[in-house]
């Protein structure tokens, strides 16, 4: 726990210095925000790899104590997940990091309130900060719970670390930062067109990146500085041109919601013709994902107990 907290605070301080008060210029601010938010999500995802090693050691202890009737599987998984891991190892580091980087970087709500279109700047700033922290915590919990399942299933520590690393690479690749969902191709298999954009929904980091980038840029004007091709020195573009068109976020037409957000609408009230925020969909899915991974951990341990006997 001390190592985890110390490393998280160190990363937060480095990020605060490297991305201090970035602006909303496309080249000097927006790209830096994208890189910073991707780095932050990647950090918390990769720190969950430590759960694989701890599960390999505790698995044998669990088999012995479970075998003599000290406790059943459900209390063991719940106590370890929520008491020993969730708050001290996942939620507390995320809260400390957010407390440091949010005002230092100047994320949504800490910039000029006049840049926010059609919304109460102060109230929206607090809401966006809360959504940022909530999404960061959920991403951290989902990553740790998935690594827990991998640690239970794999028979040896090297295999578990390899599988966890491959899962991390997949999650990072389809997070929306490295491969844009609207740029993924469609493959033809047995006369059937299969869009590869659905692969992004299997990345827990995708929901975090979609939510925070939407809350950062939607409803704002982005400054584009042109120095070549005889263009105007400064132009303003709307943030949704980057979030919705370039990054391909908030594209819910593939899910059967062509005109709005699924499962409860937008995270902030939309009083304009343009979309001002992401959807609650990006909170619901990681929450359901985390609960499902905990249930899966219980089932996997019960299966391992039967196999061991």
Residue pairs with C-beta under 8 A, 6 or more apart in sequence:
1 88
1 89
4 47
4 50
4 89
4 93
5 92
5 93
5 96
7 47
8 43
8 47
8 93
8 94
8 96
8 97
9 96
9 97
9 100
11 40
11 43
11 97
12 96
12 97
12 100
12 101
13 100
15 36
15 39
15 40
15 101
15 104
15 105
16 100
16 101
16 104
16 105
18 36
19 32
19 33
19 36
19 101
19 104
19 105
20 104
20 105
21 104
21 105
21 106
22 28
22 29
22 32
22 33
22 36
22 105
22 106
23 29
23 223
24 30
24 111
24 115
24 220
24 221
24 222
24 223
25 222
25 223
25 224
25 225
26 222
26 223
26 224
26 225
26 237
26 242
27 225
30 217
30 222
30 242
33 105
33 107
33 213
33 216
33 217
34 177
34 213
36 101
36 105
37 209
37 212
37 213
37 216
38 175
38 177
38 209
40 97
40 101
40 136
41 136
41 139
41 175
41 205
41 208
41 209
42 172
42 205
44 90
44 93
44 94
44 136
44 139
44 140
44 143
45 139
45 140
45 143
45 168
45 171
45 172
45 204
45 205
46 168
47 93
47 140
48 90
48 140
48 143
48 144
48 146
48 147
49 147
49 161
49 164
49 165
49 168
51 85
51 144
51 147
51 148
51 151
52 147
52 148
52 150
52 151
52 154
52 157
52 160
52 161
52 164
53 151
53 157
53 161
54 151
55 148
55 151
55 152
55 160
56 151
56 157
56 160
58 80
59 151
59 152
59 304
62 76
62 301
63 304
63 305
63 308
65 71
66 72
66 73
66 76
66 305
67 305
67 309
73 298
73 301
73 302
73 305
74 298
76 301
77 294
77 297
77 298
77 301
78 294
81 145
81 148
81 294
81 297
85 144
86 141
86 144
89 144
90 137
90 140
90 141
90 144
91 137
91 140
91 141
93 140
94 133
94 136
94 137
94 140
95 133
95 137
97 136
98 129
98 132
98 133
98 136
101 107
102 110
102 129
102 132
103 110
107 128
107 129
107 132
107 212
107 216
108 124
108 125
108 128
108 129
108 132
108 215
108 216
109 121
109 122
109 124
109 125
109 126
109 128
109 129
110 125
113 121
113 122
113 125
114 121
115 220
115 221
116 124
116 219
116 220
117 219
117 220
117 221
117 272
117 274
117 276
118 219
118 271
118 272
118 276
119 219
119 268
119 269
119 271
119 276
124 268
127 267
127 268
128 215
128 216
128 268
128 277
131 211
131 212
131 215
131 267
131 278
131 283
132 211
132 212
132 215
134 283
135 207
135 208
135 211
135 212
135 282
135 283
135 286
136 208
138 208
138 283
138 286
138 287
138 290
139 204
139 205
139 207
139 208
139 286
141 286
141 290
142 204
142 286
142 289
142 290
142 293
143 171
143 204
143 205
145 289
145 290
145 293
145 294
145 297
146 167
146 204
146 293
147 164
147 167
148 293
148 297
149 293
149 296
149 297
149 300
150 160
150 163
150 164
150 167
151 160
151 164
152 297
152 300
152 301
152 304
153 160
153 300
154 160
154 163
170 202
170 203
171 203
171 204
171 205
172 178
172 203
172 205
173 179
173 203
174 181
174 199
174 200
174 202
174 203
174 206
175 200
175 203
175 205
175 206
175 208
175 209
176 200
176 203
176 205
176 206
176 209
176 210
176 213
176 247
176 248
176 249
177 209
179 200
180 246
180 247
180 248
181 197
181 200
181 206
181 247
181 248
181 249
181 251
182 197
182 245
182 247
182 248
182 251
183 248
184 195
184 196
184 197
184 199
184 200
185 196
186 193
186 194
186 195
186 196
187 193
187 194
187 196
188 194
195 254
197 248
197 251
197 254
198 254
200 206
201 285
204 286
204 289
207 281
207 282
207 283
207 285
207 286
208 282
208 286
209 249
210 247
210 249
210 250
210 278
210 282
211 267
211 278
211 282
211 283
213 243
213 247
213 249
214 243
214 249
214 250
214 275
214 277
214 278
215 267
215 268
215 277
215 278
216 239
217 239
217 240
217 242
217 243
218 239
218 240
218 243
218 244
218 274
218 275
218 276
218 277
218 278
219 239
219 272
219 274
219 275
219 276
219 277
220 238
220 239
221 236
221 237
221 238
221 239
222 236
222 237
222 238
222 239
222 241
222 242
223 234
223 235
223 236
224 234
224 235
224 236
224 237
225 233
225 234
226 232
226 233
226 234
226 235
227 233
238 274
240 274
240 275
243 249
243 250
244 250
244 251
244 275
249 278
250 261
250 275
250 278
250 279
252 258
252 260
252 261
252 262
252 279
252 281
255 262
256 262
261 278
261 279
261 280
261 281
262 279
262 281
263 279
263 280
263 281
263 284
264 279
264 280
264 281
264 284
265 279
265 280
266 275
266 276
266 277
266 278
266 279
266 280
267 277
267 278
267 279
267 280
267 282
267 283
268 276
268 277
269 276
270 276
270 277
